Amino acid sequence: MTDALKRLSDEGVAIWLDDLSRERLNSGNLAELVQEKHVVGVTTNPTIFQKAIGGNGAYAGQLEDLAVRKLTTDEAVRMITTSDVRDAADVLRPVYDATGGRDGRVSIEVDPRLAHSTAATVAEAKQLWWLVDRPNVFIKIPATKAGLPAITAVLAKGISVNVTLIFSLERYREVMDAYLTGLEQAKATGLDLSSIESVASFFVSRVDTEIDKRLDKVGGAAKELKGKAALANARLAYQAYEEVFGSADGRQEPSDRWKALEAAGAKPQRPLWASTGVKDPNLPDTLYVTELVAPGTVNTMPEATLDATDDHGVVTGDTVRPNYADAKAVLEAVAAAGVDYDDVVQVLEDEGVEKFETSWNELLDTVTATLAAHGSN
């Protein structure tokens, strides 16, 4: 059998797992995925932690200890989540060392309730960096308008960042600008740029979900565009990436601004394909993996998508750069059908922040109840 995951990795796609739980850590499953499925990184988000901690006995002992110490709910949640991220970072440390810090990373997100506050996001990012206390952690900051200056400020302090919840091409360009500005500020204060890493998480499946819903309302020939917009959007994001950082084959020159930073030791901010689990059962379950193969990218997958790719994924080489013209034509056709791209991406950003905030509040409620129960014993 062809090892699709190895082929994917050989094509320059870093395979990350979009999930984490204490059960996965304690059972040795994460270590197995690193050894057997070419997994070289882990991403988390508030929804992942809410599912992991809610009703899971693996956390009972720590919750009881935290209750005895009379920690607040917010403090308890951060103690639990940073503990899992720290342990995952230790599992992945050999990958981090072997890749010179490029991979072997574990991401933890700032409190989603802070998404529209720059100062609070910066303060939270610094606190999480200190709490986890591992060089191979990424602090996830959402690419909201308030998040952009926070991204710059955090990078300027030498903290590695995973920028999340990117949906639009315009916002992605703003994220790359925020990255370059952060590096320039770090350089000005004498920091070692080679120690700073970043990825930009460009969301995929949710774009199809929202646009396809609108295409259904238009009806007629517009329905033929269903399942195409998300790939087009991501492919054009990679084109924008090449315009800043240059192409692996040398066909696209990097920007002068990036050349100056690269000469000082900086590393490119890699595009990361997020939300790659296919939600439409009419589409191939490996679509957002096999059709987004390009060098210098990351694909963070739910375990079901990882398994599907391992089982029947067909990796044929670069499926991004040969399709720039087609991608542009797809988005133009979507616009011609009456779908407002700017409205779509704004709705998705707002919903993304709201969903993570809802999950975080549910997690807080679960921990509050558990702390109260242990505290009454």
Disulfide bonds with the S-S distance in Angstrom:
none
